[in-house]
């Protein structure tokens, strides 16, 4: 009698699984982007002696530090 009932009904938890995973991926991307932003700002605050220790010039630091966080 009940053999023709479709079993493909999704529970409410399954319905939101895709949304949750996309939100989690978006938040992870923003966290990583913010870390890059902070590192680039820290690079701009280094003095010339510290940059020389890293093997960078002021021009290199300015080019890297002024990039937006989404650029590699």
PASEBA-1860 file (N, C-alpha, C; in nm, 3 decimals):
! residues 72
1> XXXXXXXX> 0.081/-0.119/0.000/0.000/0.000/0.000/0.086/0.126/0.000 ~ 0.196/0.132/0.078/0.279/0.250/0.087/0.404/0.240/-0.001 ~ 0.407/0.154/-0.093/0.527/0.134/-0.174/0.551/0.245/-0.274 ~ 0.454/0.323/-0.308/0.469/0.428/-0.409/0.499/0.565/-0.348 ~ 0.529/0.571/-0.221/0.561/0.698/-0.156/0.704/0.736/-0.192 ~ 0.724/0.857/-0.244/0.861/0.898/-0.280/0.948/0.913/-0.156 ~ 1.068/0.863/-0.165/1.161/0.870/-0.052/1.256/0.989/-0.065 ~ 1.239/1.070/-0.165/1.330/1.182/-0.190/1.295/1.309/-0.114
9> XXXXXXXX> 1.212/1.300/-0.016/1.177/1.419/0.061/1.295/1.458/0.150 ~ 1.334/1.582/0.139/1.449/1.629/0.217/1.400/1.683/0.350 ~ 1.476/1.656/0.451/1.443/1.711/0.581/1.486/1.858/0.583 ~ 1.433/1.938/0.673/1.472/2.080/0.679/1.621/2.100/0.701 ~ 1.686/2.008/0.772/1.830/2.022/0.795/1.907/2.003/0.664 ~ 1.863/1.909/0.581/1.931/1.885/0.454/1.911/2.000/0.357 ~ 1.798/2.066/0.366/1.767/2.176/0.276/1.865/2.292/0.293 ~ 1.911/2.315/0.414/2.000/2.428/0.442/2.147/2.390/0.443
17> XXXXXXXX> 2.180/2.265/0.416/2.319/2.221/0.420/2.404/2.294/0.315 ~ 2.351/2.312/0.196/2.424/2.383/0.091/2.446/2.529/0.125 ~ 2.345/2.591/0.183/2.357/2.732/0.222/2.462/2.748/0.332 ~ 2.458/2.656/0.429/2.556/2.664/0.538/2.698/2.644/0.486 ~ 2.716/2.552/0.394/2.852/2.528/0.344/2.903/2.647/0.263 ~ 2.813/2.710/0.188/2.855/2.831/0.112/2.888/2.946/0.206 ~ 2.809/2.962/0.310/2.838/3.067/0.409/2.969/3.041/0.480 ~ 2.995/2.915/0.514/3.121/2.880/0.580/3.238/2.906/0.487
25> XXXXXXXX> 3.223/2.873/0.360/3.331/2.898/0.263/3.354/3.048/0.245 ~ 3.245/3.124/0.242/3.259/3.270/0.230/3.328/3.332/0.351 ~ 3.293/3.285/0.469/3.358/3.336/0.590/3.505/3.297/0.595 ~ 3.538/3.176/0.551/3.678/3.135/0.548/3.757/3.221/0.451 ~ 3.695/3.255/0.336/3.761/3.341/0.237/3.785/3.480/0.296 ~ 3.686/3.534/0.366/3.701/3.665/0.428/3.808/3.665/0.538 ~ 3.812/3.556/0.618/3.915/3.546/0.722/4.054/3.544/0.661 ~ 4.071/3.466/0.555/4.201/3.458/0.488/4.237/3.592/0.425
33> XXXXXXXX> 4.139/3.659/0.367/4.163/3.790/0.307/4.202/3.894/0.411 ~ 4.139/3.887/0.527/4.174/3.982/0.634/4.315/3.956/0.686 ~ 4.357/3.831/0.690/4.494/3.799/0.732/4.595/3.856/0.632 ~ 4.565/3.844/0.503/4.653/3.901/0.400/4.658/4.053/0.414 ~ 4.543/4.115/0.437/4.536/4.260/0.456/4.625/4.305/0.573 ~ 4.614/4.234/0.686/4.694/4.270/0.804/4.843/4.253/0.777 ~ 4.881/4.146/0.707/5.022/4.122/0.677/5.077/4.230/0.585 ~ 4.999/4.271/0.488/5.045/4.376/0.396/5.057/4.510/0.466
41> XXXXXXXX> 4.966/4.539/0.558/4.976/4.664/0.635/5.099/4.659/0.725 ~ 5.129/4.545/0.783/5.248/4.530/0.867/5.375/4.548/0.784 ~ 5.373/4.500/0.662/5.488/4.516/0.572/5.514/4.664/0.545 ~ 5.408/4.741/0.530/5.424/4.885/0.505/5.481/4.959/0.626 ~ 5.463/4.904/0.747/5.513/4.970/0.867/5.659/4.939/0.898 ~ 5.719/4.843/0.826/5.859/4.809/0.853/5.952/4.921/0.807 ~ 6.060/4.940/0.882/6.157/5.040/0.841/6.255/4.978/0.740 ~ 6.343/5.062/0.686/6.433/5.018/0.579/6.529/4.908/0.624
49> XXXXXXXX> 6.574/4.913/0.750/6.665/4.809/0.799/6.595/4.673/0.806 ~ 6.471/4.673/0.851/6.397/4.547/0.857/6.367/4.493/0.718 ~ 6.335/4.582/0.625/6.311/4.538/0.488/6.438/4.481/0.425 ~ 6.552/4.542/0.458/6.680/4.492/0.407/6.707/4.352/0.460 ~ 6.672/4.327/0.588/6.687/4.193/0.645/6.603/4.090/0.570 ~ 6.489/4.133/0.521/6.402/4.044/0.444/6.442/4.032/0.298 ~ 6.532/4.118/0.255/6.574/4.118/0.115/6.479/4.194/0.025 ~ 6.407/4.290/0.083/6.311/4.369/0.006/6.353/4.515/0.004
57> XXXXXXXX> 6.316/4.583/-0.101/6.338/4.728/-0.106/6.208/4.798/-0.065 ~ 6.215/4.926/-0.044/6.096/5.003/-0.009/5.995/4.998/-0.123 ~ 6.043/4.999/-0.246/5.954/4.994/-0.363/5.880/4.860/-0.365 ~ 5.953/4.750/-0.340/5.888/4.618/-0.335/5.780/4.615/-0.227 ~ 5.811/4.670/-0.111/5.716/4.671/0.000/5.593/4.755/-0.035 ~ 5.615/4.867/-0.100/5.502/4.952/-0.138/5.414/4.884/-0.243 ~ 5.477/4.818/-0.339/5.398/4.748/-0.441/5.315/4.637/-0.380 ~ 5.376/4.560/-0.292/5.303/4.449/-0.229/5.200/4.500/-0.128
65> XXXXXXXX> 5.237/4.599/-0.050/5.149/4.649/0.055/5.027/4.722/0.006 ~ 5.033/4.777/-0.114/4.920/4.852/-0.167/4.826/4.770/-0.253 ~ 4.852/4.640/-0.265/4.760/4.553/-0.340/4.635/4.529/-0.257 ~ 4.521/4.513/-0.324/4.401/4.473/-0.249/4.415/4.329/-0.200 ~ 4.342/4.292/-0.098/4.362/4.161/-0.035/4.326/4.044/-0.127 ~ 4.244/4.068/-0.227/4.203/3.955/-0.313/4.304/3.925/-0.423 ~ 4.406/4.008/-0.438/4.509/3.979/-0.538/4.623/3.904/-0.474 ~ 4.675/3.808/-0.548/4.785/3.727/-0.497/4.917/3.800/-0.505
END
